[in-house]
Amino acid sequence: MDSNDKAITGLCQECIDKLKPLIGKGNNPMDAIPCETIYSNGEIVVPLADIQHIEKKTCEGQPNGLWLITKNTHWDMDADMWSNPIYIPQKYADAFMGVWCHFRYEVDGIKE
């Protein structure tokens, strides 16, 4: 076991091997876990890990904003649209996208 492994002792070797590429310079296993997994602005609470994709809505007759399609969102065949997306009003859209992009960066990382 090298010095990097000492920071993550107590885990099986397979787990250590999977975590090594995710661990930051500090060799702290918590570096591999996103710092925020819930978005909340006092009005809206969104579990970020549940989001499958995001649709920007600028339709006539509907307020502009974002539809968050999650694992619990269903397609309504009769209405030809999502039946229960999470709606983020336009005034919160930029702030939400900043949090979302940071979350995805932490989860996916940037491969050098």
N, C-alpha and C positions, 0 to 999 in steps of 0.2 A: 504494500500500500504506500503510495507516495504522499507528499505533504498535502496535495489537493484533496486526496481521499479522506484525510483526517478531518476535514471540515464537514464531511457528510458520513461519518461513521454511524453504524447502527442500521444502515440500509444494505440490502443485498447487493452483490456485485453488479447484477443486471440493472438494478435501479441506479446505481452510481454511474454506470456507463451511459445510461440514457440522460441523466441529469448534467453530466459534465459539459456538454456543448451549450447548455442553457445558463450555466452559472456565470455570473459576472466576474469582474476582476477581483472582487473581495472573497471569492470562493465560498460565498454564503449560499446555502441551498435555497434560502428565501428569495434570493435574487431571481430565481427561475419562476417565481409565482407573480402574476400581475399585481400591482399595488392596489388597484381599484377594479372591482368586478361588478359594482352596482353604480348606475348613474342616478343621481337624485338632485333636483333643483328646488325642492320644497313643494312642488306641485306634481312632478312626475317621478316615478321610480321605475328604473329599467334594469333587469338583469342582463348585463352585456354579453355573457356567454351564451344566452339563449337566442341571440339575434342571428338569423341566417342571411339576410340581406336587407338593404335599405333602399327605398324608392323615394325619389323626390317628386312631390306632387305640386303641380301648377295648373290644375284643371279649372275651367270656368265653373262657377257655382259651388266650388269647394275652397276653403281657405288653403293658402299655400303652406307647405310644411313637409315633414318627412313621415313616411309610413315605415315602421320597423316591423319586418316580417320575422317572426320567431318560430320556434319549433311548435308552438301552440296555435299558430295562425292557420286558418283554413280557407281554401278557395271556395267561393260561393258560385256554383255553376249557373244558377238562375240569374244572378246579378252580374256575372262575369267580372268579379272583383274579389279582393280579399275581404273576408267577413269580419275579422277581428284583429286588425293590425294595431300596434301601439302608435299613436299619433303624437308627433312632436311639432308644435306650432313653429312657424317661421322665425319668430322672435327668439326661440331657443335653439334653432337648428345649427347655427355656427358653433355655439358652445358645446352642443351635444357631439357634433362631428369631431371637434378637437379631442374630447374625451374618448370617443370611439376609435379614432386613429391612434391615440396613445395606447389604448388597450390592445388593439391589433398589433402594434409594434412590439409591445411586451410579450404577447402571445406568440407571434410569428417570428419576431426578431429580424434582423438584417444580416444576411449571410455575406461575409466579406471574402 
